[in-house]
Amino acid sequence: MTELLVKNACVIDPLSGINGEVMDLAIRDGKIVEEVSDAAEVVDAHGMLTMPGGIDSHTHICGTKVNFGRYMSPEDMRAGRTPRRGAMHATSGYSVPTTYGNSYRYSVMGYTTLLEGAMAPLEARHTHEEFSYTPLQDTMANTLFDGNWGILEAIRDGDTKRVAAIIAWTLSAVKGFGVKLTNPGGTEAWQWGKNVTCIRDPVPYFEVTPAEIIRSVVEANELLHLPHSVHLHCNNLGTPGNYTCTLGSFGLIPDLNKKRQTLYATHVQFHAYGGSGWKDFCSKSEPIANFVNMRPQIVMDMGQVMFGRTTTMTADGPMEFNLYRLHHDKWSNHDVELETGSGIIPVVYRRKNLVNSIMWAIGLELALLTKSPWQCLLTTDNPNGAPFVKYPEIIALLMSKRYRDAEFATIHPDTGSRVPLPAIERELDWHEIAVMTRAGAARALGIQDLGKGHLAPGADADVAIYPLKIDEVDPSAEYQRVIDGFSRTEYTIKRGRVVARRGECLVDGSNATFWVAPKVSEAYDMGKDPDFIEKFDRYYTVRMRNYPVQDEYLTRSRCIETEADL
């Protein structure tokens, strides 16, 4: 039995209704408890800001596309190098660090749970192997279904239950957590050198539309009672005027779940563009935020862009090709048979570039114009908008109008006529930041009942203590103190152990991987379905019996079983 007592913590825990209360936190065997014995180890927080461990609800840290991003950019890998010291392995990389680099940098910032935003089912082993070398965060992976042939055929045939059955079998087989749709139908069209421009375009050779894909998969997701909603990367990412497509996609979504949203829309900054081309490119954050404000069934994340060098990577292959044609830099394209694809290109977001300046403003606008912080979560779509190490700067921008104005003065001078950001006075408070980075993410992912995102008795003892005293810091004026404070915790506690202190990671650790196994009736077990088996054997390059990920790939497995309506 191990016990720890965190004394004099200024706790902000939105899911527990605690906002700035100075209190003690008792921990036993990795869980929050009511009390501990006198023999417990003591950590004195001295009134510092204390929150549940951070949760990144959309990031790209592990898997084949991430690894390809590492070795196609040796100049990036030469950045951010650190030697081995103490319990910390050597690391390298800036926008796409090594697995240990990701884990240590997240831990130093107080993050303890990560969702890999896009895992190709066929390549799931690679993702799980890299999870095992991300030791200081619990992990989970959204699984890509946007170009799955079996699902597209079932949608064409109007068989939503078969769609659900294929999802159930695949999630169980590859140990995935949730359902990801990236440019629905577009990734499959790209295998034929084509794309879809919006939700009413038919997918070549399948004659279904993105709208039909989104509606059917959303219904299937709810039939399976998955903890997380469908996670959607809308069509037409990064194109002037795409906000109409985004609004059309949002309009398809009914309110089907009382506990959480029905749709999680990711990196919406990239989908909130106005204009007919780059010459009149402008922000359309206001209609997007207004629509979300009226739809509690939708949660989005920012996908904030920050200035500097980074690497873009996505399953949206045609979008990456369009980006390559704009930048003429290195480009990678990858097809995953019968399932999805990916593309990678390094980019630099420049302050004096008008388009980049507008993109920077749009992400902030979405967070500030969305009334409820539970409906707009803080991300950069790491590393697409920026590396996650930029989160402290984003927090400061959201909390300080003065900081936003100072930054705005350094960007392209024509930006002000194309964005509403200068007119927005709102400044977020500490509680709202806790929602956007912890509580809201836990609720959106459906993991609050699994002990994540809060500090009530029974919760996982994941705690971040920041060197900030909220009654002594004015974030509106002292934004640099906010940046410094959120950049490095005083203590990061993972599963009841102090894993990081003042920028140093102290232990090697062992993470847990959350995955979902929906239970379906025998009639909907795709592992016994003759047509599914026949097509698998005919088209895949691997045999069906070799497709599932073995238990040995998961260091600490946390399987979530659901009872499907099948």
N, C-alpha and C positions, 0 to 999 in steps of 0.2 A: 504494500500500500504506500503510495506517495501522496504527500499533502503539501499544498502551497497556499499561503494567505497573502493576497494583495491588499495592503492597507492604504487608506486615505486616497482612494481613487476617485477622480471626478468623472463619473460614469455618464455617458450618453448611449442609451440602448433603446432605440425607437420601438422595437417590437415588444419590449417589456414596459414601455411607457415611462422610461427614466430619462430625464433631460437635465444633466448637470448636477446630479446628486452626489455628494461626497460620501463614499461608503466603502466597505470592505468586500472583497470577492474571495469566497472560499472554494478551493479546488481539491478534489480527491480523485486519484486514478484517472486523470484526464477529463473529468467532468466538473461542471459547476455544481456545488452542493450548498446546503444551508449553513453548515459550520464544519470546522476541522478541529483537530486536537491541538493542545499546546505545543506538541512536538513539530508542528508544521513549519516548513521553511517560510520565511517572511520576505516579501518584496514591498518596500514602502514607496508608493507612487507620489507622495508629497503633494497631493492635490492636482497632479497632472491629468490632462485629458486622456480618458480611457474608454476605448470602444471595443466591440467585438472585432475579431480579426477581419481584415478586409477581404472582400469577395470580388473577383473580376469576372463579370458575367459574360464577357466576350473578349477572348484574346487568342492569339496564335503563337503557341510556344513549343509544340511537339508535333512530330509527324513528318511525312515525306516532303511536303512542300516547304516546311520550315527548314528541314535539313538541306534541301536543295538551295534555298536562299542563303544558307551559310556558305556552301562551297562555290556558289557562283559569284560571291562578292568577297574575295580575300581581303580587299581594302577595309571592309567592314569588320572582318574578323581580327584584323590587326588592332582595331580600336577596343578600348575597354578591357585590356588584358590585366589580369591580376595574378600574382604568384600564389602558390599553395602556402597557406599558413594556418596553423592550428588545425581545426576540424574542417577548414575550407579548402576545397580543391582549387587548382588553377582554373581560371576562366578567360574567355576572350569573346569579342563581339560587342557591337553597340546596338544596332537595330535588331539584329537576329543573334543574340548571344548563345553560347553553349547552354546545355540544360542546367548545369550547376550555376552558370551566370544568371539565368532567369530566376532560379530558385532563391539565390542569395539576395538579389536585388529586390525581388518582391518581399522577401522576409524582412529586410532592413526597413522597408516602407510599411510593414505591419500587415501584409497580405498573407492569408493562410489557406485560401480556397480559390481554385482557378478552373474556369471552363474553357477547354479548347474548343474553338468555335466551329471547326469543320474537319471531320475525320472521314476519309474515304473508306468505306467498309472493307474493300479488298486489301487495303494497306493498313488495317487497324493494328496489326502486330507492331509495326514500327512506332506508332503513337504510344502504345502501352509500354514498349521498351523504354522510350524516352520519359514517360511518366515515372518510371521506377528510378530515374536519375534526376528527378525533380523532387528532392527529398523533404522539403520543408513546407509543402502545400499539398492539401488533398486535391484530387483532380477528377475531372469527368470530361467526356467528349460528346459533342453533338455530332450526329452521324448523317452524312449526306445522302439524300434521296431524290435530288432534283432531276437526275437523268436516268433513274432506275428503270430499265426496260419493263420489268414485270409490273411495276407500279403504273407506268404510263399505259400499258395495255389494259390493266384493270380499270383505270380511269376512263379510257376510251369505251370500255364495255359497261360503264356505269356501276361497277361493283366495288363500292366503298369498303365493304367488309373484307374483300380480298386485299385491297390496299392495306388495311389495318393488319391483316394476317402476315403479309410480306414484311411490313415494318416490324412486327413483333418478332418474327423469326430472325430477322437481320440484327436487331438490337441485341437479342439474346446471344446470337452467334459471335458478334464482334465486340460484345460487352460495351455497347454504347449507352449514352445517357438520355439523349433527346433527339428530336427530328429537326434536321436543318435542310432548308430549301434555299439554294443559291441560284439566282437568276432562273427561276423555274422554267424548264423547257429550253432555255437558252444554252445551257451547257451541253445538252444533247444535240441541239441544232448545230453547235460549234463543231461537233465531230464530223459534220458534213460541210464545214466551212461557212455556216450560216449563223443567224442569231434571231431572236425575237425582239421587237422594239417595244412592245408593251403587252398587257395582259390578254388582249383579244387576238393576238397573232397565233395561227396554228403552228404546232411543232412539226417539222418535216417528218414524214413517214409514220407518224403516230396520230396526227389529226386531232390532237387535243390542244387546248389553249392554256397559258399560264393561269388564267382565272380558274379554269376547271381543276388544274393541279392544286392550286392553293386551297380552294374550297374542299376538295375531296380529302386532301391530306390533313387539313384542320379537323374535319369530321372524324377521320380515322384516328387521329391523335387522341381525341376525347373518348372514342370507343375503347381505347386501350387504357384510359385513366392514367396516362403518364404524368409524372410529377411536374414536368416542364411543358409549356405550350409549344406549338410549332415556332421555330426560330427562323425568321424570314429575312433573306437578303433580296430586296425587291429587284424587279427587272429594270434595265436601263440605267444602271449605276453610272454616275459621273458624266451624264449627258445634259447639256443645257435644256431646260424645259421639262426635266424628268419628274418634277413635283406632281404633275397631273397623273402620271402613272402610279406614283406612290399613293396619292389620295384614292385612286381607283382601287388599288390593292387593299388599302385599309377599309374601304367601303364594302368589301366582300365579307368582312369578319363579323359573325354574330357573337353574342355574349353567351358562351356555353359553359362557363365554369365559375362557381361561386367563390372558390378559394384563391384563384389567381386569374391572370389575363388569359385570353384565348389566343393572342398573337404577341410574340416578342419580335419587334422590328429592329433589326440591328443596323449600326452605323448610319443612322438616318441623315446625318450631315451630307453624305454622298448622294442622297436621294431627294434633296430639298432645293433643287436648282431651278431658276427661272431663265427666261431668255430664249431666243430662237437660235442662238449660236454664241460663240465666245465673245463676239463684239458687244452684245447686249446682255451678257451673262450677269445674273443678279441673284440675290437671296429670295427664297420663298419659304423661309422658316415660319413666318406668321400663319399662313393657311395650314401648314402641317401641324404646328403646335395647337392652333385653334381646333382642328379636327380631333386631335388626340385628347384635348381637354374635354371634349364631349363624348369620348368613347373610353369608359373605364376598362373595356375588354382589350385595350391595346397598351402595351408598354414598349418603349423604345430605348435605345442607348445612343449617346451623342455621336460617337465616331469622330471625336475632335481632331482637327489638324493642328499641328504645331510646327513652327518653322525649323528647318534644318534637314539633314539627310536621313532617309529611312529606306525601308524596303517594303514594297507592296506585294501582297500574295493573297490569292483568292481562288476559289473554285470557278469563278466567273472568267473563263478563258477568253471569250471574245472581248470583254472589257479590257483585260490586260493587253491584248493585241492593239486595241485602239489607243491605249496609253503609250504603248511602244511607238506607234506611229506619230504621237505627239512629241515624245522625248528623244527617240532614236538612240536609246541607251540599250544596255544588255536586256535580253528578253528570254524567258523560258516558257514553254508551253508543254502541258502534260495531259494525256488522256487516260482515264481509268475505265477499263472496259465495262460496258453495260451499266455504268454507275454515275460517273461525274467526270470532272477534269480539273485543271488548275493552270494558273499563269503567275509568273513572278517577274517583277522589274524593279530595280533600284530607282528612287526618285529623290529630288531635293525640292522642298517647299521653300520658296523665297519670299521675303518680306516685300520686296519691291515688284513682285509679280502680281498683277491685279487679280487674276483668277485665284491664286493661292491666298491672297489677302481676304477675298470674299469667302473662300472655304473656311478659313480660320474664324471669321465672324459668325458664320452660319451655325457651327457647332455650339458656340456659346449662346447664341440666340435661342436655339432649341431648348437648352436647359433653363434659361431665364424666362422664356415665354410659356413653358409648360407649368401650369399652376401647381401640380402635385409632384414633388420630387420622387414619389413612388412610381411615376410613369415615365421618367427620363433618367436613366442611369449613366454614371460617369465611365466612359471608355474612350480609347483612341482607336479601337479596332486594331490594337497592337499587332504588328508594327505599322499598319497601313497608314494611319493618320499621323502617328508618332510613336516612338518607343514608350512603353508604360512608365519609364522613369520620369516622364513629363507630368504625371498625375499631380504632384504637389503644385506645379505652376498653374495647372488648370483649376485646381481647387481655389487657389488665391485669386485667379481671374473671376471666378464665380462669386467670390466673397467681397470683391473690392471694385467698385466703379472707378475709383481713382487709378487702380492698376490697369484696368481695361483702357481707360483714356490715355494713359501713358504709353501703353503698347500700341494703341490705335494711331498715335502720332508718328509712329515709326514705319507704318506700312504704306502701301501705294496710295497716293493722295486722292485718287478717284473712287476709292472704296466707299467713302461716306455717302455718295449719291446712290449706292446700289444695295445698301444693307440698312436694317433698322437698329443695329447695335448701339450707336452713339446715343440714341434716345431712350434706351432701356436703363432705368434707374435701379432696378431690383438688385439687391445683394443677398446672397444666400447666407444662412446662419450655420452654426456648428451642427445643429440637429439635422438640418436638411442635407448637409454633406454626409452625415452618418447614414442617412437613408439611401443616398445615391451610391454609396460605396460599400454598404453592408446590408442593412435591413431590407431595402428594396430589392437588392440583388438576390438575397435569400428567398424572399417571397416570390419573385419572378421565376426563379429556378425551381421552386417547389421543395426547397431543402430546409426550411425553417423547422419543420417537424423532425428533421434528422439532426437537430442540434446546431444548425448553422445560423449565423447572423444575429444572435442574441446571447445574453448572459444570464438567463433565468436558470434556476436549478434544473439539472438534467441536460443542459446544453453542453456541447463540446467546449472544453476550456481553451478556446482560441481567443487571445486577448492582445490588443495593441495599446501600449502606453506611450503617448507622445509628449515630448518636452515642451508642452504648451499649457499655460494656465489661462483658461478661457475668460476669467474675470480680470485678467491683467493685460490681455492682448486685444487690441482693436483691429480686427482683420481688414476693415475698410482702409485704414491708414497704414497699418504695420504689415503689409502684405508680404514683405520679405521674411518676417518672422514666421508667417504661416507656411511659406515655401520651405524654409529651413526645418520647421517643426515636423511637417508631414514627409520630409525627405528621409528622416532617420528617427526611428523610434528610440525611446529610452529602453524599453523592453518589448520584445515580441514573444508571446507565449503561445506555443502550439501543443495542443493536447496535454496541457498541464505542465509542460517543460519550457523553461526559458531557452529559446532557440537563437535569439539575436539580442544583442545589447550594444547600443551606441555605434551601430555600423558594423559590428563584428558578429558573424554567425558562429555559434558556440558548439553546436552538435551536428552530426551528420544527418540524423533523422530517418524516418521511414513514413512515407505518405500512405493514404488510402485512396482507392479509386472507386467512385460511385458509378454503378451501372444498373440498367433496368432489364428485368425479365418478365414481360407480360405473360400471364397465363391465359391460354386460349383453349377452346374445346378441340377434340381430336379432329373434327371436321375442318378446322382452320389451321391445323399444324402443317406448315409448308414443308417441313422436313419429311412429310409422308405424302405430299401432293404429287401425283405422277407427272402432271404437266409442268410444274415448277422444277421438279428434278430433271425432267427430260431437257428443258431449255437450259438449265444450269450446265448439264453435261455437254450440251451441244455448243454453247457459246463461250463459256468461261475457259480460261487457260489453266485453272486449278480444279481439282475434283471437289465435289461438294463436301466430302468427309474431311478434306484438308482446309476448308474455308474457316471454320470457327476458331476463335482465339482460345487457347488452352488456359486453364486457371493459373498455370505457372508464370504467366506473363504479368500477373497482378501481384504486387508486393503485399498489399493488404486489401482484400476484396470486400466491398460493401454492396451487396446485391439488393436492389429494391424490387420486390415482387408486386405486381399489380394484377387485379382480377379484371380481365377484359370482358366487354359485352359481346363476346363472339362464341 
